[in-house]
Amino acid sequence: MSDTAKPIRLLGLSGSIRRHSHCTAVLNTLADSLGNKAGGKAGGKAEMTLFPLNEIPPYDPDLDAENTPAPATALRDSIAAADGLVIISPEYNYGMSGVLKNALDWASRPAMKSPVRGKPILIMTASPAFTGGVRAQHEMRETLSGMMGRVIARPQVVIGTVHEKIKDGRLTDQAALDFALAAIDDLLAEIALLRGVKSA
Ligand SMILES: Cc1cc2nc3c(=O)[nH]c(=O)nc-3n(C[C@H](O)[C@H](O)[C@H](O)COP(=O)(O)O)c2cc1C
């Protein structure tokens, strides 16, 4: 199968490991929509799996040098196997969550050759505040750019008052869902563009 005909595989990372996380609920809803041909333009064009960050230990260069913990290796392998990443974080004290930053530190190694290098990435934030976690986005973009990830250029995806938009673990606010799906469309377009360049 040619590279351009292969189904697009997205990996979703949520910066919250909370059982009833709003951020994880947003990702799960997007994954559902992608699997559903009626789910907007992106529906049926790609699949998304989530990699939960619960088991990722605190980053320790000694551990990484001697015997990289299995969850960190699994994270790197999952990123390497994906065509693109969808990363959502809550805003914790005006930045991304420590859980996400720690996972990104693991993913960033080996330096200059990490699986994140060149990977198309869509970032999002969600918060019960009306600001939707927007203050964490600059840090996410900077950190991922430092790892040479290809954070796609587009207006920020922020979901404010998210607690009013989630029901039974799914994003039920259609406007917010359409807003996020439009960003997924942009990510898929970037992946298609890069595939085209590679096969040219
Ligand atoms: C340590 C901590 C710091 C927080 N700081 C902020 C903040 O700076 N801005 C904000 O909008 N919300 C802040 N919040 C609220 C989180 O955005 C909120 O708990 C959110 O629902 C967490 O995401 P989750 O539902 O995916 O777990 C903070 C929460 C915690 C626990």
The ligand as an SDF file (V2000), in Angstrom:
LIG
                    3D

 31 33  0  0  0  0  0  0  0  0999 V2000
   -2.6440   22.2190   40.9220 C   0  0  0  0  0  0  0  0  0  0  0  0
   -3.7430   22.8290   40.0860 C   0  0  0  0  0  0  0  0  0  0  0  0
   -3.5260   24.0310   39.4720 C   0  0  0  0  0  0  0  0  0  0  0  0
   -4.5120   24.5880   38.6580 C   0  0  0  0  0  0  0  0  0  0  0  0
   -4.2530   25.7630   38.0100 N   0  0  0  0  0  0  0  0  0  0  0  0
   -5.1510   26.2490   37.1240 C   0  0  0  0  0  0  0  0  0  0  0  0
   -4.8440   27.3980   36.3330 C   0  0  0  0  0  0  0  0  0  0  0  0
   -3.7880   27.9960   36.4340 O   0  0  0  0  0  0  0  0  0  0  0  0
   -5.7740   27.8010   35.4240 N   0  0  0  0  0  0  0  0  0  0  0  0
   -6.9580   27.1450   35.2290 C   0  0  0  0  0  0  0  0  0  0  0  0
   -7.7430   27.5450   34.3860 O   0  0  0  0  0  0  0  0  0  0  0  0
   -7.2840   26.0590   35.9930 N   0  0  0  0  0  0  0  0  0  0  0  0
   -6.4120   25.6020   36.9240 C   0  0  0  0  0  0  0  0  0  0  0  0
   -6.7050   24.4790   37.6480 N   0  0  0  0  0  0  0  0  0  0  0  0
   -8.0040   23.8300   37.4630 C   0  0  0  0  0  0  0  0  0  0  0  0
   -7.8990   22.7510   36.3750 C   0  0  0  0  0  0  0  0  0  0  0  0
   -7.9100   23.3840   35.1140 O   0  0  0  0  0  0  0  0  0  0  0  0
   -9.0880   21.8150   36.5150 C   0  0  0  0  0  0  0  0  0  0  0  0
   -8.9610   21.1050   37.7210 O   0  0  0  0  0  0  0  0  0  0  0  0
   -9.2480   20.8890   35.3190 C   0  0  0  0  0  0  0  0  0  0  0  0
  -10.5210   20.3250   35.3150 O   0  0  0  0  0  0  0  0  0  0  0  0
   -8.2400   19.7690   35.3290 C   0  0  0  0  0  0  0  0  0  0  0  0
   -8.3510   19.0210   34.1380 O   0  0  0  0  0  0  0  0  0  0  0  0
   -8.9980   17.5630   34.1220 P   0  0  0  0  0  0  0  0  0  0  0  0
  -10.4850   17.7250   34.3570 O   0  0  0  0  0  0  0  0  0  0  0  0
   -8.6930   17.0420   32.7580 O   0  0  0  0  0  0  0  0  0  0  0  0
   -8.3560   16.7740   35.2320 O   0  0  0  0  0  0  0  0  0  0  0  0
   -5.7450   23.9230   38.4950 C   0  0  0  0  0  0  0  0  0  0  0  0
   -5.9580   22.7120   39.1560 C   0  0  0  0  0  0  0  0  0  0  0  0
   -4.9640   22.1620   39.9220 C   0  0  0  0  0  0  0  0  0  0  0  0
   -5.2170   20.8240   40.5940 C   0  0  0  0  0  0  0  0  0  0  0  0
  1  2  1  0
  2  3  1  0
  2 30  2  0
  3  4  2  0
  4  5  1  0
  4 28  1  0
  5  6  2  0
  6  7  1  0
  6 13  1  0
  7  8  2  0
  7  9  1  0
  9 10  1  0
 10 11  2  0
 10 12  1  0
 12 13  2  0
 13 14  1  0
 14 15  1  0
 14 28  1  0
 15 16  1  0
 16 17  1  0
 16 18  1  0
 18 19  1  0
 18 20  1  0
 20 21  1  0
 20 22  1  0
 22 23  1  0
 23 24  1  0
 24 25  2  0
 24 26  1  0
 24 27  1  0
 28 29  2  0
 29 30  1  0
 30 31  1  0
M  END
$$$$
